[in-house]
Amino acid sequence: MGPVKLDEIDRKILEILQNEGRLSNKELSERINLTTTPTLERVRRLEREGVIEGYSASLNREAVGKGFSAFVTVTLSVHQLSLMHEFTEAVKSIPEILSCYNTTGEGDFLLQIVAEDVKDYEQFMRNKLTTLPDVQRIHTSIVLGTIKEQSKIPVS
């Protein structure tokens, strides 16, 4: 999918919904100075075209017992397409892996992991990470502190 043509009103809608996803259509329409029907039509079009992929709540990791974060570089031993597919499908089913990126450079994949603490991460690594298909090497970088973290994409 390539870029979708967005006008200034679409961009305002996206900016507002990224900050306040629970905003009602009525409130949204007031903020962008349109009536409710065309506002709803625009939002539905943005959803249909895949610009808006979904809505979710942002959680405090420590409050839900997942205050430990790590970034893990995984190198596969063989770069066979079927094994890479097997690896990526396995990764998708593990809830502690928040994100997985296929990368260039030192490793093949970069994973963002959450756990309760170091001990919990150690168990995760031993019981899940090392059992993934075709894993040759794992390099873990433990997050000491978060300077900036956001999921909002600049659209203006």
Beta strands, then each sheet from edge to edge (+ up, - down):
strand 1: 68-76
strand 2: 97-102
strand 3: 109-115
strand 4: 135-142
sheet 1: 2+ 3- 1+ 4-
end
